[in-house]
């Protein structure tokens, strides 16, 4: 009996002392709470902000609203976070830019983009900046920004946006070049990657046949 149970007891001791430690239990508890009561984190952060109105507390609350897809309130607290000494905080400006875009506030997207270096630090938002420029009728600058995303063997969704922009601007030859490259690149991919880019491939082929 001793020979049989001692290894089991030792294993259980190790499991509970090392694997199920306090930090793990806390993490599991937080995840369960987030599922059962997804707004608890927001309520807690609101209380924290009410007692200490700091940049970080506003930022944390804005992030929580964004995680809950509450874009309007996320914008409110990103703006509050930037209403002080850290008004040019790049990462926060970038988050706010993305929220403005989701809300269709294209002029504010352009204003945010003018304060940060998208090409250097936030290349994933160059395309939405270009779309906002287009929406505000800044067509020449929009094309400049769209062209920055035209990199072979990458940026397929962005390059499709570029081709659609060129078609609308009646630059058909330029659109054909971009679309032909997209279709050719995807056709030469392995099957897994072809499936990943299936929508872009279908749309690009369709546009090629229509123009």
N, C-alpha and C positions, 0 to 999 in steps of 0.2 A: 504493500500500500504506500509506504514512504517513497520507495523508488518510483512508483507510478505518479504520485501527486506532486512531489517536489518540483520536477521540471515544469508542470502545468502552473503551479503557484508562481514560480519564477517568471514564466512567460507572461502571466497576467499582471504581475507587479510591474514588469518592464512596459507592458502595453499601456497601463493606466498612468504610470509615472512619466513616460517619455512621449508616447503617441497622443493619448488623451490628456494633454496638459491644459493649463488654464487658458493659454492664448488660443489654442485650438477650440476649446469649448466656447470661448467668447466669440470667435469667428463664426462658428456654427450657429450660435445663438443669434448673432446679428443677421445672418442670412435667412434664418427661419422667420425672424421678426420682419425682415424686408418683404418676405412673401406674404405673411399673414396680415401685416399692417404696413403697406408700402409708404404711407404718408407719415409714419412715426418719425423717420429720420428728418423730414422737413420740419415737423413740429419742434423737434429737439433743437434743430439749427435756428429756427425762428426765436426760440427762447434764449439761446446763446447770443444771438444778434441783439436782442432787446436789452440784454445786460451789458453788452460790449459791442458798440458799433464800429468795427474795424474793417479794414480792407479784406483781410482773410476770412472773417465771418460772413461778409457779404458775398465773397467769392464762393465759399463753401455752399451757401444757400442757393446761389445761382446755379452751381453745378448740380445740386440735388434736384432743382426744378427741371433742369435740362435732361437729367437722367429719367425723369418722369414724363418727358415730352411736353412739359408745360413751358412752351417757348416764351409766351408773353411775360410770365413772372420771372423767367430766367433773365430776360433782357432788363427788366426793372432792377434786379440786383447786380447784374454786371455793370449797368450804368452807375449804380450807387457805389460800387467798388472802385470805379474809375473816377469818381467825383472827389478827387483829393490829390495828394502828392504823387500817387502812382497812376495818374491819368493816361500815361503812355505805356502802360505795362503790356508788352507785345502779346503774350499768350492769352491774356484776358481780352484784348482787342480782337484777337483772332476768333476766340469763342463767340464774342458778340457779333462779329461779322457774319459768322455762320448762322447765328440765330436770326439776324436781320434778313438774311437770304431766305431762310425757311418761312419767315413772315411776309416775304414779298416787299421788304423795305429796301429797294435797290439803291436809292440815293444814299442811305446810311451805310450800305455795304461799301460803296465807293469812298465815302468819307473815312471809314475805318481802314480800308486798304491803303489810303494815302499816308497813314501813320505807321505802317509796318512794312517790312521787306518780305513780300510774299515769295518772291523768287528765291531768296536765300533761305528762309526759315519755314515757310508755309506753302510749299508748292501745290499741295493738295487743294488749295482754295483759289488757284489762279483761274480755273475754269469758271467758277461761280462769280468771280470778279468780272470776268469777260462777259458773262451772261447779263450781269447787272449793268455793265456799260452799254451793252446792246439795248437793254430795256429802256435805258435813259437816252437812247439815240446818239451815243458817242461811238459811232460805228468804226471809225478809223482806229481809235485806241482799243476797241473791243477786238478787232482783228489782230492787233499787235499782241494782245494778251492770249488770245486763242492760239496763235502761232507758237507761243512758248510751250504749249502742251504737245505739239506735233513731233513726237519722238518715236522713231521706228521701234517696233516690238514692245511697245508699252502704251499706256494712256489711251486705251481703245475707246472707252466711253467719252473721254474728252475730245478725241480726234473725230468721233462721230458728231459731236456738238459743233466742232469746227466746220465739218463738211456741210452740216445743215445751215450754219450761219452763212457760208459762202454761197450756197444755193439761193438763200433769201436775198443775198446781195447781188445775185445774177453773175457770180463768178464761177461759172459752170466748169470750166477747164480745171481750175484749182480744186474744186470739189471732187471731180473725177479722179485726179491724181491721189488725193487723200483716201478716197473710198477704195480705189484699186489696190493701194498699198495695204489697207486694213484687211480686205478680203483675201489677198494673196498671203499675207502673214498668217492669218488664222487657218487657212486651208493647209498650210505646211506644219501645223502644230500636231502634237500627239493628241490622241482622242480625249484625254482628260482635260487638256487645256481648250480643245475645241468646244467641249460642253460648257466650260466656264465662260466662254465668250460667245455662246450661241446667239444670244439676243443681238449683240452688236453686229455679228456676222449677218444675221437675217436682215436687220435694218439697213446695213451697208449695201448688201446685195440688192435689196429692194430699191434703194435710192439710185444705185447705178443703173438699174433697168429703167428707171423713170426719167432720168435726165438725158 
